Amino acid sequence: MKVLLVGKALTLVLALVTFVMYLSPAVSWTVLAFGLLATTIQYVASKQAAKVPKDAKFAEFAKGWAAGMGLRTLGVVVLAVVCTVWPDTFPAIGAAIGYLGVLLPLLFLETRTAR
């Protein structure tokens, strides 16, 4: 639940900052869309990792980790496809700020809470 709250807060802050910086509603909406995408992906990935028991073998741990990394990579693919197909609606700078600006801090939060 903490991932959702932090992710939504980061998304909102980044959307406001990019609106002030670029004065473009398109960039801000793109930040919102990809920030929420990153929050959803991180939430699902952390739930996948939580399914692996603490005393599991390394192979099981690696499967959970690989599933999460696959989801995050899929998010990058979605970012590239959407920004290529609809560049006027989804500016690449907004998508990158929204996705990476939310996903990276959530990854650091995951490593802190996974101890």
Secondary structure, 3 states (H helix, E strand, C coil): CHHHHHHHHHHHHHHHHHHHHHCCHHHHHHHHHHHHHHHHHHHHHHHHHHCCCCCCCHHHHHHHHHHHHHHHHHHHHHHHHHHHHCCCCCCHHHHHHHHHHHHHHHHHHHHHHCC
